[in-house]
């Protein structure tokens, strides 16, 4: 049973994550498999990610105060909507044209998760690490508590996540998510 919970946890942690391996490449200058991840776009290359070594997370210096408030509110709503198991609220946080996941697949996975599990995601050290007028990357340490509703079996996990937001219709929406777990599931 624990094996199934671990599999389910991986699915739910990675909900909205980039699921196309050909879009990701490891930093060629590093032997560390947890080093920066890159997503290659058609005309430009955008570096996305973080180093999983050390605890220093540097805030982007160029974020206007009004945008900082809006981006962090969008991140908080993304986490809160998922924790509330409110599918309508959750889909409002997602980009309609995401770069890192298939919209319908993500919505269906969230519906399934909400029906089968109680999941509580707790974000700490939330920091905007990269910003432009069209895109923002938000780093957070993430603790995940998951309990299967039918069996009451529990599982905990923690990791580091970068949630990428795109500006759509003057609102910040989740367009991709990158997660690296700290330890094996407990």
N, C-alpha and C positions, 0 to 999 in steps of 0.2 A: 504494500500500500504506500509506503514512504517513497518508493521509486516513482509511483504515479504522481504523488504530490510534488516531488522535485521537478518532474516534467511539466506539470501544470504551472508551478511557480516560474519556471523558465519562460513559459508561454506568456504569462501575465506580466512578468517583469519586462519582457520585450515587446509587449503590446505597443504598437506604434513605432517599433524599431525598424531600422533598415534591414530588410530581409533579402536583399539581393547582394550576394557576396562579390559579384564582379564590380560593384560600385565602391568597394572598400579595398584599400591597400595599406599594408603596414609601413611605418616609417622605416625606410631602407637603411638609415644610419643607426638603428638601434637593434640590439639583440633582445630587448625586453618585449615580449608579446603583448604587453598592456600599454605600449607606447601609443602616441597619437595615431588616430585613424583619420583617413582622408576620404572624402566623397568626391568623385570626379563628375563634374557636370559637363554638358555638351560643349560650351564655349569657354567656360572659366573653371578654375579649380578652386574649391573652397575647402580650407583645412578645418576639420571639425574634430573636436575631441579634447583629450586631456591626458596628462601623465598620471599614472596610478601610483607613483612613488612620491613620498613627501606629503606635507599637509598645506603647503602654501598655494593658495588659489588667488590669482591676481584679478582684481576687478578691472573691466574695460574703463579707460579714462574718458572716453569721448561720448558717454551716454548722457543726453539731455535729461534733466531731472524729471520732466513730464513723461518722457518715454520710459525712464527707469521705473517709475511708479506703475505705468501701464503694463510693462513687460512682466514685472514681478507679480502684479495682480493676475495676469493671464496664467502664469505658472501656478500660482496658488489655486486658482480656479480649476486648472487641469487636474491637480492632485485631489482637491476637495470633491470635485464631481465624480472622479473614479471611486474615492473612498465612500461617497454617499450612494454608490451603485445607481446613479441617476443617468440613464443612457441618453436622454434628451439633452441634459446639461453637459454631459461628457462630449457628445458629438459637436456641440457648439464650440468646444475648445480646439477642435481639429481643423486643419487646413482642408479645403475642398479639393485642392490640387497638391497633395503632399509629394515630397521628393523621396522620402525614406520608407514609405509603406503604402500598401493598397488600402484605400479608404474603406471600402465595403468589408474587406477581410478584417480590418481592425475593429470596425463596429460590431461585426458578428462575433469576434473573439471576446470583446468586452461584454456583450450580452450573455455569452456562455459563462464567462467568469463570474458575472454578477449572479447568475442563477445557481452556480455550483459552489461558490466560495465566499467567505467573508475575508476581504483583503483590506488591510490598512497600510497605506504608504505614508511614511513620515519623512519629510525632507528637512535637512539642516544645512547650514553653511551655504544657503542659496545665494549665488553670485552671478551677475552678468559678466561673462568672460570675453565676449566678442560682440561688437555692435556695428551695424550700418543702418541706414534708413529703411532698408528692405528686409534685414535679417538680424536676429539676435540669438546668441547662444547662452543658455542659463545652466550653470553647473550646480549640482546639489549632491550631498551625501544622502543616500536613500536607505531607510530601514523598512523592511517589508515583513509584515506578520500576516500569515495566511492560514485559514481554518476551513477545511472541507465541511460544508453544511451537513451532509448526510452522515458522515462518520465522526465528525468533531476532531479529526486528525489535524494537528497543527504543525506548521513549518515556519521558520524565520530565516531571513536572508538580509544582507546589507551590501551596498555597493556604491559606486560613483556614477552619476548620470549627467550627460549633457543633453538638454532638451533644446532643439533648434526651433525657433519661431520665425514665421514669415508674416509680413504685413499684408493683410487682405482686407479690403474695404475699411481701412482705418482702424483695424483691430489686429492684435497679435494672435496668430493661430499656430498650433504645433504642426510642423512639417516633417520632422524626423527626431529620433531619440537614439542615443548611444549610451549603453550601460556596460559597466565592468563590475562583476561581483567581487567583493573583498575576500570572502571565504566560501568554502563549500557549504551547502545548506546544512542547517543544524537540526 
